[in-house]
Amino acid sequence: MRIPRDLHPVAWWTWALGLAVGTSFTTNPFLLALLLGAITLTVLTCRSDQPWARSFRLYVWLGVVLVVVRIGFRVLLGGDVPGHVLFTLPSVALPDWVAGIDLLGPFTREELLAATYEGLRLSTLVIAVGAANALANPKRLMKSLPPALYEIGTAMTVAINVLPQLADSAARVRAAQQLRGGAEGRVRGLRRLLVPVLEDAFERSLALAAGMDARGYGRSGAATPAQRRTTGALMVAGLLGVVVGVYAFLDASAPQVLALPMLLGGTLVALAGFVSAGRRVERTRYRPDRWRPAEVVVALSGIATGAGLWAVQRWDVDVAHPGVLGVPALSPLAVVAVLVAVLPVWVAPPPLTAHSRERSREAVSVA
């Protein structure tokens, strides 16, 4: 019987980012639907009962809104995809300086499919990030960051903690208003719910930031001006090297000698800057999180999904980007690459919940 515990937050974020990277390589609706199923199954199985775990539903609704908005923009701006006309709206003439853009007009089935595919891909990206936010403890994630990224990590923790706090605040405010009674109805109920929820969520996030600042998070030790200048120069030089290397990779006309050498050199210089900056940050850790086999397998499953879908895009373009003129096809490599993402359901330990804590206390009392 596996002992309930929280998985390392970096493992969950690595898994989710691997799925997000893989999502960016395909517009196949069947593969995207499989990815959404894998993400949803993993979240429902592995999330705890903490406040941030309740935010996944908000990300799902946000994904639905993104698909609807993407289709709405396609209807509004029109397109040049020929095909079967579903309906025709009165077209609006635009001046010559916006040539190439049509407002309204005929809307075809192919345009609907193209907008749905694109919206579904963006929605899957957002839901993958929401899964990481629902599965990983944001406070433990900040504790696991390198010392050089501690100040950035504090701001990032507060930022990603807003939406989970929003879900928790909505549940508490709704329960309080039901006990208090009052005006009912969708519009009035929304007005009574929205302001207290936003106020409570931001106040709790700011309280978290103030608490971290009071405990010395991100405080740097003594450093001479020369050390600060050296660290800044290493950071800027590393960033420039990475930018030049990525540009050389993306631009086929750029000299290839600038691609890999500049990317590797910029990465090494940036790492040196991180190490130099990390030496000035004074902090202690109480019970640091350890990487165990479960964390390694969960992280590798997300990386394998991203790498597998990249291979599908490179060697089987018709499966990765099927178009809108025919039924999308699947391949064994694509299906296996997506199904690997479900490994955390069986590999990750059971999450810590109120029920599991009660059972642990009962087992200790019996022993």
Secondary structure as GFF3:
##gff-version 3
##sequence-region A 1 367
A	DSSP	alpha_helix	9	23	.	.	.	ID=ss1
A	DSSP	alpha_helix	29	46	.	.	.	ID=ss2
A	DSSP	three_ten_helix	51	55	.	.	.	ID=ss3
A	DSSP	alpha_helix	56	77	.	.	.	ID=ss4
A	DSSP	beta_strand	85	88	.	.	.	ID=ss5
A	DSSP	three_ten_helix	96	98	.	.	.	ID=ss6
A	DSSP	beta_strand	106	108	.	.	.	ID=ss7
A	DSSP	alpha_helix	109	135	.	.	.	ID=ss8
A	DSSP	alpha_helix	138	144	.	.	.	ID=ss9
A	DSSP	three_ten_helix	147	149	.	.	.	ID=ss10
A	DSSP	alpha_helix	150	160	.	.	.	ID=ss11
A	DSSP	alpha_helix	162	180	.	.	.	ID=ss12
A	DSSP	alpha_helix	186	214	.	.	.	ID=ss13
A	DSSP	alpha_helix	225	250	.	.	.	ID=ss14
A	DSSP	three_ten_helix	256	258	.	.	.	ID=ss15
A	DSSP	alpha_helix	260	278	.	.	.	ID=ss16
A	DSSP	alpha_helix	293	315	.	.	.	ID=ss17
A	DSSP	alpha_helix	317	320	.	.	.	ID=ss18
A	DSSP	alpha_helix	332	339	.	.	.	ID=ss19
A	DSSP	three_ten_helix	340	342	.	.	.	ID=ss20
A	DSSP	alpha_helix	344	347	.	.	.	ID=ss21
A	DSSP	alpha_helix	354	366	.	.	.	ID=ss22
###
